[in-house]
Amino acid sequence: MLRLPTFTYYRPKTAAEAVRQKLAHGKDAMYVAGGTDLYPNMKRRHQTPLHVISLQDVPGLNTVEVQQDGSVAIGAMCRLSALEVHPHLLLNFGAFAHAVKEISTPLLRNMGTIGGNLLLDTRCTYYDQSHEWRESIDFCMKSKAGSICWVAPGSPRCWAVQSSDTVPVVCAMEAQVELVGPDGTRRIPASELYRDDGIQYLTKRPEELLTRLWLGAPSNWKASYVKLRRRDTFDFPVLGVGACVWTDSYGVVTKANIRLGGAGSYAIPATESEKVLVGQQLTDAVIAAAGEKAMKPARTMDNTDLDVYWRRKVAPVFVARALAACK
């Protein structure tokens, strides 16, 4: 049986107190929200913090605040199971609510939080194994005890993938995140929270605490999320496509954002696909052409489930499906 390592558990009463505790213990401390990712990782010794700082007693982090213009501030501790059925989100941010519902199982969504899913650790076939299995291959670069990325042994970087269901769609929708740190509170575009690195996959400072997700006011845009996985019940995405398309009164695309999750260490922008759409109506031919342009950025590697070459070939199909859902 896998067991948790020994650690000291804290329950701060404010965000500022949580940040102070993280600063005091530095690299030996980690925040925990729902714990559906951190605790299994601790059992497999992927992470071994000596101090775990729970956010469950921090006030205001478990509420959905609808603003007068229809925009929404979602607390980082909001349970996924509550968000997938929230009336305002279902009515105005259906793609986001759908992405939340695609996460894992009802049991884990009842424990997991939106903050935890946005900060989900990157994953890899060689990394997400028991300690003994990883030890038998002399670990890997992401395990810290190793120096080789087994996905690409000659590469100087880690190729673990971003496997969050919500990240592609919130980046496509140009959502923002709120971060609290020693110097106060700041808001940044959600897309700026991530970097293309399997180990250092977040740009936020280690002591900073993600407190809220902000979804902009409903406007002349439509968004969607489609997901590829082996089993439709609970698997992580092998490919997750988030799309958001802005149109004018004539149905002509004025702006488009497409993000590919599960294909790299961050949600990869399908820039060439976006260029095809701007100035065009979402006809079947335009959608197909935009989908074909998605094959190049879908730089699939042998780091997750299913055949690597097949995964790359289906990227155009899933991008086209996501765009068709935005019509």
MOJO-V503691 format. One record per residue. N is the residue number from 0. PSI is psi in degrees with one decimal (NA if undefined). Layout:
N|PSI + N|PSI
This chain:
0|133.6 + 1|133.2 + 2|150.0 + 3|144.0 + 4|168.1 + 5|136.5 + 6|161.8 + 7|133.8 + 8|130.3 + 9|148.4 + 10|77.7 + 11|155.8 + 12|-8.6 + 13|161.3 + 14|-38.8 + 15|-39.5 + 16|-39.4 + 17|-42.5 + 18|-40.8 + 19|-40.0 + 20|-38.6 + 21|-41.3 + 22|-39.0 + 23|-34.1 + 24|-7.2 + 25|-132.7 + 26|-14.2 + 27|0.4 + 28|149.3 + 29|147.3 + 30|152.3 + 31|136.3 + 32|-97.3 + 33|-25.4 + 34|6.1 + 35|-18.1 + 36|-43.5 + 37|-47.9 + 38|-43.0 + 39|-38.1 + 40|-37.0 + 41|-37.8 + 42|-34.3 + 43|3.2 + 44|27.2 + 45|-42.0 + 46|139.0 + 47|60.7 + 48|143.2 + 49|-17.6 + 50|124.0 + 51|123.7 + 52|107.2 + 53|144.5 + 54|7.7 + 55|-20.3 + 56|1.0 + 57|119.6 + 58|149.1 + 59|-1.9 + 60|-1.7 + 61|30.2 + 62|152.8 + 63|113.8 + 64|112.3 + 65|123.1 + 66|168.1 + 67|-32.0 + 68|2.6 + 69|-10.8 + 70|164.3 + 71|135.8 + 72|115.8 + 73|119.4 + 74|143.2 + 75|-23.5 + 76|7.0 + 77|130.5 + 78|141.1 + 79|-36.2 + 80|-27.6 + 81|-37.1 + 82|-35.0 + 83|-16.0 + 84|9.0 + 85|125.7 + 86|-44.6 + 87|-38.1 + 88|-41.1 + 89|-37.6 + 90|-40.9 + 91|-19.7 + 92|54.4 + 93|-35.6 + 94|-39.9 + 95|-46.1 + 96|-38.1 + 97|-42.8 + 98|-40.2 + 99|-42.3 + 100|-23.1 + 101|-9.0 + 102|121.1 + 103|-134.8 + 104|162.6 + 105|-37.0 + 106|-46.6 + 107|-32.7 + 108|-24.8 + 109|-16.2 + 110|-38.0 + 111|155.7 + 112|161.9 + 113|-36.8 + 114|-42.1 + 115|-38.6 + 116|-35.0 + 117|-28.7 + 118|18.7 + 119|134.4 + 120|143.1 + 121|154.6 + 122|159.7 + 123|147.3 + 124|-36.8 + 125|-19.0 + 126|-39.9 + 127|61.3 + 128|173.1 + 129|163.0 + 130|-41.2 + 131|-40.8 + 132|-47.0 + 133|-34.5 + 134|-34.2 + 135|-22.6 + 136|17.5 + 137|36.3 + 138|-163.1 + 139|175.8 + 140|-39.6 + 141|-24.6 + 142|-5.4 + 143|-34.5 + 144|-14.4 + 145|171.9 + 146|1.9 + 147|137.4 + 148|110.7 + 149|-14.7 + 150|-42.9 + 151|84.6 + 152|-25.3 + 153|-0.2 + 154|143.9 + 155|0.2 + 156|167.1 + 157|139.5 + 158|26.4 + 159|148.8 + 160|150.4 + 161|118.9 + 162|23.4 + 163|140.4 + 164|-30.2 + 165|-25.5 + 166|-48.4 + 167|-39.8 + 168|-36.6 + 169|-32.2 + 170|-42.4 + 171|-35.8 + 172|0.0 + 173|41.8 + 174|168.3 + 175|158.1 + 176|147.9 + 177|129.5 + 178|136.0 + 179|128.8 + 180|-172.9 + 181|-27.9 + 182|9.5 + 183|-155.5 + 184|140.1 + 185|154.1 + 186|135.8 + 187|156.9 + 188|140.1 + 189|-35.0 + 190|-24.1 + 191|-2.9 + 192|-16.1 + 193|149.4 + 194|159.6 + 195|72.7 + 196|125.5 + 197|-22.7 + 198|-59.4 + 199|68.0 + 200|-7.4 + 201|144.8 + 202|-15.9 + 203|151.9 + 204|146.5 + 205|-35.3 + 206|-12.7 + 207|146.2 + 208|124.0 + 209|120.4 + 210|-31.7 + 211|153.5 + 212|129.4 + 213|122.0 + 214|126.5 + 215|162.9 + 216|142.1 + 217|139.4 + 218|-150.7 + 219|51.0 + 220|158.1 + 221|142.8 + 222|161.4 + 223|163.4 + 224|128.1 + 225|149.7 + 226|136.7 + 227|130.2 + 228|161.6 + 229|-49.2 + 230|129.1 + 231|-4.2 + 232|-42.7 + 233|0.0 + 234|156.1 + 235|156.0 + 236|134.3 + 237|-29.8 + 238|130.6 + 239|122.0 + 240|119.7 + 241|129.6 + 242|144.5 + 243|128.0 + 244|127.1 + 245|135.1 + 246|158.2 + 247|-171.5 + 248|-15.0 + 249|2.4 + 250|12.9 + 251|133.5 + 252|123.7 + 253|-24.7 + 254|148.1 + 255|137.9 + 256|128.3 + 257|128.3 + 258|134.6 + 259|111.4 + 260|158.7 + 261|5.1 + 262|-8.2 + 263|-174.7 + 264|-4.4 + 265|174.0 + 266|106.4 + 267|128.1 + 268|130.9 + 269|73.3 + 270|-43.7 + 271|-33.7 + 272|-40.1 + 273|-40.0 + 274|-36.2 + 275|-34.2 + 276|-36.9 + 277|129.5 + 278|1.2 + 279|157.3 + 280|156.0 + 281|68.7 + 282|165.7 + 283|-39.1 + 284|-41.3 + 285|-41.6 + 286|-43.3 + 287|-40.2 + 288|-40.2 + 289|-38.2 + 290|-41.8 + 291|-31.1 + 292|-8.6 + 293|-8.3 + 294|-38.3 + 295|-48.8 + 296|-19.8 + 297|71.3 + 298|65.7 + 299|144.0 + 300|174.2 + 301|62.0 + 302|5.6 + 303|-164.2 + 304|159.2 + 305|167.3 + 306|132.8 + 307|-40.5 + 308|-38.7 + 309|-40.1 + 310|-39.5 + 311|-38.7 + 312|-26.5 + 313|-7.1 + 314|-46.7 + 315|-35.9 + 316|-44.3 + 317|-31.6 + 318|-42.6 + 319|-39.0 + 320|-41.9 + 321|-40.4 + 322|-38.0 + 323|-32.9 + 324|-13.7 + 325|0.8 + 326|NA
